[in-house]
Amino acid sequence: MVASPISCLNISIDRWHFQSPISPNANIGEHIRYIRIRKQLFQREVAKIIGVKSTTLENWESNRTQPLLELLPRVFDFLGYVPNQYMDNLRLQNPIFQYRAKNRLGVKAMADLLGVNKSTILSWETGRISMSESHWFSFKSLTSKNHTM
């Protein structure tokens, strides 16, 4: 049996709290706005912290759009907790997804690094298929190099 690659990442979903300070039914934009106001920050400041444009943050706060899944770890870092609607999302706990999010890699870039296609990466991240031992060792090698782009 192959050990889990999660130990290579120094990322754990445990770094976030799972208790929301506002309504459990609040959308992600309401959470962001609540914490931003509580921290007395402008939208442009929060946008810079998360790594998006201020118009993107404005759209999230007004519930016109939602953050991409890849941006959620940065949003949760800003919030300091995981809103209720994301607690059951196992993809957030997937080490491949976490590595991509940490290094700001898209699905295609990650697929290219591991020599597979995009659908394979998505299947691994969502648990539809398991990673082969040889791909796991490639991933482990990649994570041990602390690859960043």
N, C-alpha and C positions, 0 to 999 in steps of 0.2 A: 504494500500500500504506500502511495506517495504522500508525503507531508504536504500540508496546505501551503501555498505560496504567500498567504497573508502575513506570515512572520517576517517576510522580506521587506515589507512595505513601511513599517512604522506608522501605519494609518489604521485607525480603528473607529468604527461607528460609535464606540463607547466614549469618544471624546466629547460627544454632544449629550446634553440632557434631553429627556423625553417628556418634560413637563412644560406645557405652554403657559405663558403668563396671560394670554388672552383666550377668547372663546375657542373651544375645540373645533368649531365649525368655520373659523376664520380662514380665508384663503391666504396663500403665500404672500401676496402683496400687502394684505392687512398686517401680517406679522412683520414684514420688513418695515412698513411705515411706523408701526408701533415702536419697534426697537430704535429706528432712526430718530424719532421724536424724543424718545426717552434718553437717548445718548446726545441729544441736541446737535444733530448733524444735518447738513443739507443733502439733498439728493445727489448732487454732483460728488460730494465726499464719499457717500456710500457706494456710488457707482464706481468710483476709483478703487475703493477697497475691494469690491467684488470683481472688478475687471471688466465692466461693461460701460456703455454710453449712458449718460444721464437720462436720455429719452427712453432707453430700455428700462431703466429703473422706474421711471414715471409710468410707463405702460404696465409694469408689474403691479405697482401700487394702486393703479386704477382698475386692475383686473382685466385689462385689455389683452394682455399676453401673460404667459407663464415662463419662468426660467427654464432653459434647456436642462435636461437631466445632468449633463456634464458640469453645469454651473452650480448645482445644488450643494456640493460640499463647501464651496466658498460662501454660498448664502447661509448655510447652517453655521459655518464658522462665525459669520457676522452676527447671526441671531444668538448663537450660544446654545441652541437647542434645535430639535427636529420637530416641526409642526406635526400634529396628529395624522394628517392625511398622508404623510410619508413614512410613518413608522413601520408599515408592513412591506415596504418596497425592498425586497431582497437584493435587487440589483445594486443598491447603494453599498451593500456589504461585500459585493464581489470584488476580489483583489484586482482584476483586470480593469474594471470600471474605476476603482479607486486610483490605480496607477495612471490611467488616462486623465482623470480629473486633476490629479496632483501635478501632472506634467503638461496639462493643457493640450492633450493629443486628441485629435478626432479619431473616429472609428477607422477611416482609411489609413491614417498615419500609423496607428497601432497594428492594423492588418499588415501593412508593408513591413514593419519592424519584425513581425513574427512569421512573415512569409505565408500568410493565409488571406482569404478574401474577407470583405466587410461582414458578410452574413455569418461567417464563422465566429468572428469577434462578438457580434450581437447574440449569437446562440450561446456562447460561453458565458457572457454576462448575464443572460436571463435564465441560465440553467437548463436550456432546452437540450444541450449536449454537453458532455464532459470533455475537458481538455485531455489530449493524449499525454502520455508520460514524456514523450520527446518535446512536445510543445510546452509542457509545464517546465521542463528544464531550460528551454529557450527563454521562457518568461522569467524564470528565476535568475538566469544569467543577466538578462536585461535589467531587472530590478536591482541586482547587486551592483551594477555599474552606476546606479542613480542617474539614469538617462534623463536629460531635460532638453527641451527644444526652445 
